[in-house]
């Protein structure tokens, strides 16, 4: 039998589209505050929003008789006719947010519009109570308690308070970057997360992300016909190994659009490798009749009238912004020497960007190792990983690869990348970076299980500052950092003081290593069987000697001896081969000695 759903059930179903989690509530309420002309917005949460969410602003406010209408579905002051849908210049317009939130929480609205005393409206289970007199507050304050208390099926899917708080911080940060002229304050369980005053976008990026970011920003300003794009893109120092710092706004509305993100990534194509994400804050200003924001209740998806035109203009704009970086990167067709210098200079990430991770792995298991001198085109990462493991297993089973057959008396370094030594049946080549990586990886794994790795005290301790949500994640990682040799003290609520670093790690790398470890922790990648393995692999990669580092004879001998003391000396934690051998028969064949 077909029958109409009750109003209460309709509201709760619609709330499933609008109110996904506490961060969704914060988003909708801040949108209303900004639409009301606020210059100050304050957000207070308890238990990650599970218990309380309160958003207060100094906007226009509402009169007492308007309060009951504000929680009715499809009641709004922002649009009135069908034509208004094609010229939306406010963040909210659907008239659903407050009704949806009220149906799944205990809510109260306190508001005054400067014309008289304020008023308060309590709402329980979507039903408004009696309007109560209240003091004037010069704006509106909405308090949400016990979110999803009447929909337990939704409540049980909420994450931990810490995880939900991170989502809320992300939401407030997006609005802070989109509206730097508005003051934002975020409090969590009586702790100030951040409080930013009206400022320019460059300072806002520093204050809401990291105080070092402004030194690594490249401005983007482009006007093309009726399009205007502005903002900043980051240089290679701001490239991260996890997504999350890509802020794309359409007429100051945060959006998620894969094609537009691809336009930005395309401009970085020759600068970063797969799995690296550049930083950007870009606002696309387009005529309202050329975009449709009425696609989804969350309002983060949009449709463009001419998306490919926007794509090409955006990509060209980012290319121009990156011109100073691109001009310093040599072309791919230069000599080996110039390519080597470009790959392994001091510029962060350049070495990683141009080094194909596994292009020298043979496509045929029976292929001669000498064919490595003629690299094949790069294959997809997963294919390369499987080939690396297959090749490494063949190496491990070869009797000529026994550790005692390697002579460290006759040993050389080739192009500051590879170590070459003779063996009983020919010669062996070792990649110095991945060899050291394997050594450090196994030492880190052992350190997690027992004794910490050795440390070297820094003559001048370094202070690192983090965004509030990153700092929360860092606190969870600190025990692991201590195990691999870091000595760290908490300086204040968003910074740490590094007093010692692992003895195997070069000075100056501590910031990069800790950032990468934090990224590895926060993105919860499934590449490794445990977080400890992923962390050890990442630390080993960042702390190991690099291709381009010159080694003395004694250092090469020490590295080879330590490599063959490991459990798996034939492949690195990422599956790349460490050792390539060439038999005397293959050498004789190359020189046609029969």
Number of C-alpha atoms within 10 A of each C-alpha: 2 4 5 6 9 8 11 14 11 13 21 23 14 18 21 15 14 22 25 14 21 25 22 19 25 24 22 19 26 25 18 21 27 21 18 19 15 20 18 20 24 19 22 22 25 18 15 25 27 23 15 21 25 22 24 25 28 22 23 18 26 22 16 21 10 11 20 17 13 19 24 20 17 15 18 17 12 18 18 11 8 8 9 12 18 16 16 19 17 16 20 25 24 17 18 22 31 24 22 26 29 27 27 28 22 22 26 20 23 26 31 25 20 15 11 11 16 23 23 22 20 21 20 15 17 23 16 18 13 10 16 12 13 15 13 18 19 20 23 27 24 20 20 25 21 16 26 24 16 15 13 11 10 15 16 9 10 17 13 11 16 15 14 19 23 17 19 26 22 18 18 23 21 22 20 24 26 24 20 20 17 19 18 23 19 21 17 20 13 10 12 13 18 18 14 18 17 16 15 12 19 17 19 23 22 15 21 22 20 17 16 16 18 18 12 14 23 20 19 21 16 19 12 11 7 8 15 17 23 19 22 24 23 20 22 22 18 19 19 20 19 19 14 12 17 17 21 23 24 20 20 19 22 21 19 17 14 9 13 19 17 15 22 25 19 16 21 21 13 15 23 22 18 9 9 16 20 23 24 24 22 26 24 19 16 17 15 16 12 14 19 17 24 17 11 11 18 18 19 16 16 16 13 15 12 10 13 13 12 20 17 13 18 27 21 17 23 27 19 18 22 22 13 12 15 16 9 9 14 13 13 12 8 10 9 11 10 13 16 19 13 19 21 19 13 10 11 15 20 20 20 15 18 18 14 13 18 22 20 20 27 20 14 9 12 7 11 13 16 15 12 14 8 9 12 14 9 14 15 10 14 9 12 21 19 13 21 25 19 16 22 24 15 12 21 17 10 10 9 17 19 13 15 11 13 21 17 18 11 12 19 19 19 14 14 16 19 22 23 23 20 20 22 14 15 16 17 21 19 22 23 27 22 29 27 23 29 29 24 27 26 18 18 26 18 16 19 19 10 10 12 19 21 15 19 17 15 13 8 9 14 15 15 19 19 19 19 20 19 17 17 17 17 23 12 12 17 17 14 18 22 19 22 27 22 25 21 19 13 14 13 9 15 19 17 19 16 21 18 22 26 22 16 18 20 14 14 10 12 20 14 16 18 20 17 19 22 22 20 17 19 14 12 13 14 9 10 14 9 11 15 16 18 23 25 25 24 20 23 27 22 20 24 21 21 19 20 19 12 15 17 10 16 11 11 20 19 12 18 23 15 16 24 18 12 15 10 17 22 27 22 26 22 20 20 24 27 25 23 20 21 17 19 14 13 15 14 12 11 11 9 8 9 7
